[in-house]
Amino acid sequence: MKPSEMHLTDWARILVGDVPGSFYVEVVIRAIVFYLLLLVAIRLMGKRMSSQLSRNDLAAMVSLAAAIGVPLQAPDRGILPAVIIALIVVVVARWIAAKSFKDQKFEKFSQGNVGMLVKDSVMDLETMKKSRLTRERLVAQLRSKNIKQLGSVKRFYMEASGSFTLIEEEKPKPGLSIIPHWDKDFQSQFKKHDEIQVCQTCGLTQGSGFDVKNKCPNCGDKNWTEAVE
């Protein structure tokens, strides 16, 4: 269509387009075919596709979506190229999955590593930086798992798929509160330990006699507060 033929008030063109009405019947048929094609492709790539997506799975899904996008709407594009692309994506995804099962190094390269975000109630700021995870996102994830203070956390992992795994302390100890500072009513329900200072940046605790003017041995910050339980 030439630019001179395009008008903002041409609602018929905007809504219906320059295709015959019979093409919309064809669109329905194409949509059904591509929907079935996606179901078959996902089934062939394994049950993991219906769970949390890994890098490999996400790349496969994006490739499949890109393959069917144009043929679904363009009357001059056939279905066969999309089917061929889908078959290639399935073969490559299955090969990567099989290779990852046999080769641990290849698995780490293709799927990513597990990151330990909290170790013994202390945040690992370096791992958080590598994972591009903010402190607010981390504490929000902990709160969603009913954690109120870091002393209850033994380990907190970020899986290769992007999901989170929590291992709680068998005997919770005093730690850094992760309840928002403005929620005074909830904060008042905690038992405060005046003799234990905790770093507000990473959650490292220090016992009685510690000078709060000193830097945190773990992160180097000087923001200290009372530990809670």
C-alpha positions as CSV (number, residue, x, y, z in Angstrom):
1,M,0.0,0.0,0.0
2,K,1.3,3.4,-1.0
3,P,1.6,6.1,1.8
4,S,-0.8,8.3,-0.1
5,E,-3.5,5.6,0.2
6,M,-3.2,5.5,4.0
7,H,-5.6,7.7,6.0
8,L,-6.2,7.9,9.8
9,T,-9.9,7.9,9.2
10,D,-10.0,4.8,7.1
11,W,-11.5,2.6,9.9
12,A,-12.3,-0.2,7.5
13,R,-8.6,-0.6,6.7
14,I,-7.5,-0.2,10.3
15,L,-10.0,-2.8,11.7
16,V,-10.4,-5.2,8.8
17,G,-7.2,-4.7,6.7
18,D,-6.8,-5.2,3.0
19,V,-7.6,-8.9,2.9
20,P,-10.7,-10.6,1.6
21,G,-13.3,-11.8,4.1
22,S,-12.5,-15.4,3.4
23,F,-9.0,-14.9,4.8
24,Y,-10.5,-14.7,8.3
25,V,-11.8,-18.3,8.0
26,E,-8.3,-19.2,7.0
27,V,-6.9,-17.4,10.1
28,V,-9.1,-19.6,12.3
29,I,-7.8,-22.7,10.6
30,R,-4.1,-21.5,10.8
31,A,-4.6,-20.6,14.5
32,I,-5.9,-24.1,15.3
33,V,-3.0,-25.7,13.3
34,F,-0.4,-23.6,15.1
35,Y,-2.0,-24.2,18.5
36,L,-1.8,-27.9,17.9
37,L,1.7,-27.5,16.7
38,L,2.7,-25.7,19.9
39,L,1.1,-28.4,22.0
40,V,3.0,-31.2,20.2
41,A,6.3,-29.2,20.3
42,I,5.9,-28.6,24.1
43,R,5.0,-32.3,24.6
44,L,8.1,-33.4,22.7
45,M,10.4,-31.1,24.6
46,G,9.4,-32.8,27.9
47,K,7.4,-32.1,31.1
48,R,9.9,-29.4,32.2
49,M,8.2,-27.0,29.7
50,S,5.1,-27.0,31.8
51,S,7.0,-26.0,34.9
52,Q,9.4,-23.1,35.7
53,L,11.1,-22.2,32.4
54,S,14.9,-22.5,32.1
55,R,17.0,-20.4,29.7
56,N,16.8,-23.2,27.1
57,D,13.1,-23.6,27.5
58,L,12.5,-19.8,27.3
59,A,14.6,-19.6,24.1
60,A,12.6,-22.5,22.6
61,M,9.3,-20.9,23.4
62,V,10.3,-17.5,22.0
63,S,11.6,-19.2,18.8
64,L,8.3,-21.1,18.4
65,A,6.3,-17.9,18.9
66,A,8.4,-16.0,16.4
67,A,8.0,-18.9,13.9
68,I,4.2,-18.9,13.9
69,G,3.7,-15.1,14.3
70,V,4.0,-14.1,10.6
71,P,2.4,-17.1,8.9
72,L,-0.6,-16.8,11.3
73,Q,-1.5,-13.4,9.9
74,A,0.1,-13.1,6.5
75,P,-2.0,-14.6,3.7
76,D,1.1,-14.9,1.4
77,R,3.1,-17.0,3.9
78,G,2.6,-20.7,4.1
79,I,2.4,-23.0,7.2
80,L,5.3,-25.3,6.1
81,P,8.2,-23.0,7.1
82,A,6.8,-22.6,10.6
83,V,6.5,-26.4,10.9
84,I,10.1,-26.8,9.8
85,I,11.3,-24.2,12.3
86,A,9.3,-25.8,15.1
87,L,10.9,-29.2,14.3
88,I,14.3,-27.7,14.4
89,V,13.6,-26.0,17.7
90,V,12.3,-29.3,19.2
91,V,15.4,-31.2,18.0
92,V,17.8,-28.6,19.3
93,A,16.0,-28.4,22.7
94,R,16.0,-32.2,23.1
95,W,19.7,-32.4,22.2
96,I,20.6,-29.7,24.7
97,A,18.5,-31.5,27.4
98,A,20.2,-34.8,26.7
99,K,23.7,-33.2,26.6
100,S,23.1,-31.4,29.9
101,F,22.1,-34.6,31.5
102,K,25.4,-36.2,30.6
103,D,27.7,-33.2,30.9
104,Q,27.6,-31.1,34.1
105,K,29.8,-28.4,32.7
106,F,27.6,-28.1,29.6
107,E,24.5,-28.0,31.9
108,K,26.0,-25.1,33.9
109,F,26.8,-23.3,30.6
110,S,23.3,-23.8,29.1
111,Q,21.1,-23.7,32.1
112,G,23.0,-21.5,34.6
113,N,24.2,-22.0,38.1
114,V,22.4,-22.1,41.5
115,G,23.2,-19.0,43.5
116,M,23.3,-18.9,47.3
117,L,21.8,-15.6,48.3
118,V,21.7,-16.1,52.1
119,K,24.1,-18.2,54.1
120,D,23.6,-18.7,57.9
121,S,21.3,-15.7,58.1
122,V,23.7,-13.3,56.2
123,M,23.1,-12.0,52.7
124,D,25.7,-12.8,50.1
125,L,25.9,-9.4,48.5
126,E,28.4,-10.5,45.8
127,T,26.1,-13.3,44.6
128,M,23.1,-11.0,44.7
129,K,25.1,-8.5,42.5
130,K,26.0,-11.3,40.0
131,S,22.4,-12.5,39.9
132,R,21.2,-8.8,39.4
133,L,18.9,-9.3,42.4
134,T,18.1,-6.3,44.6
135,R,17.9,-6.4,48.3
136,E,14.2,-5.4,48.2
137,R,13.4,-8.3,45.8
138,L,15.2,-10.7,48.1
139,V,13.4,-9.7,51.3
140,A,10.1,-9.7,49.4
141,Q,10.7,-13.3,48.4
142,L,11.5,-14.2,52.0
143,R,8.4,-12.5,53.2
144,S,6.3,-14.4,50.7
145,K,7.7,-17.6,52.4
146,N,6.5,-16.3,55.8
147,I,10.0,-15.3,57.0
148,K,10.1,-12.2,59.2
149,Q,13.7,-12.0,60.2
150,L,17.0,-13.3,58.7
151,G,17.8,-15.3,61.8
152,S,15.3,-17.9,60.6
153,V,17.1,-18.5,57.4
154,K,19.8,-21.2,57.0
155,R,20.1,-21.1,53.3
156,F,18.2,-19.2,50.5
157,Y,19.0,-20.2,46.9
158,M,18.2,-18.8,43.6
159,E,17.8,-21.7,41.2
160,A,19.0,-21.7,37.6
161,S,15.4,-21.5,36.5
162,G,14.9,-18.2,38.5
163,S,12.8,-19.8,41.3
164,F,13.8,-19.6,45.0
165,T,14.4,-22.3,47.5
166,L,14.3,-21.7,51.3
167,I,15.9,-23.8,54.0
168,E,15.0,-22.6,57.5
169,E,17.1,-22.8,60.7
170,E,16.0,-25.6,63.0
171,K,16.4,-23.2,65.9
172,P,15.9,-19.6,64.8
173,K,18.2,-17.0,66.3
174,P,18.1,-13.2,66.5
175,G,18.6,-11.5,63.2
176,L,17.7,-8.6,60.9
177,S,14.0,-7.8,60.6
178,I,12.8,-7.8,57.0
179,I,9.4,-6.2,57.8
180,P,9.0,-2.8,56.2
181,H,10.3,-0.1,58.6
182,W,7.0,1.8,58.3
183,D,5.0,-1.1,59.7
184,K,5.5,-0.1,63.3
185,D,2.6,-2.2,64.7
186,F,4.0,-5.4,63.3
187,Q,7.6,-4.4,64.3
188,S,6.5,-3.9,67.9
189,Q,5.6,-7.6,68.2
190,F,9.2,-8.7,67.9
191,K,11.5,-9.3,70.8
192,K,14.5,-7.0,70.6
193,H,17.9,-8.0,71.7
194,D,19.8,-4.9,72.8
195,E,23.0,-6.8,73.3
196,I,23.1,-8.0,69.7
197,Q,23.8,-5.6,66.9
198,V,22.9,-6.6,63.3
199,C,24.1,-5.0,60.0
200,Q,21.2,-3.4,58.2
201,T,22.9,-4.0,54.8
202,C,23.8,-7.7,54.9
203,G,22.4,-9.1,58.2
204,L,25.6,-10.0,60.0
205,T,25.2,-10.1,63.8
206,Q,27.8,-9.0,66.4
207,G,27.6,-9.7,70.1
208,S,27.8,-7.5,73.2
209,G,30.7,-5.1,73.4
210,F,30.8,-4.4,69.7
211,D,31.3,-0.8,68.8
212,V,28.6,0.3,66.3
213,K,31.0,2.9,64.9
214,N,33.1,0.1,63.4
215,K,32.5,-1.2,59.8
216,C,30.7,-4.5,59.2
217,P,33.3,-7.2,58.7
218,N,31.2,-8.7,55.9
219,C,30.1,-5.8,53.8
220,G,32.0,-2.7,55.1
221,D,28.8,-0.7,56.0
222,K,28.3,1.1,59.3
223,N,24.5,0.9,59.6
224,W,23.7,-1.1,62.7
225,T,20.5,-1.9,64.5
226,E,19.2,-4.2,67.2
227,A,18.6,-7.8,66.3
228,V,15.0,-9.1,66.7
229,E,13.5,-12.5,67.3
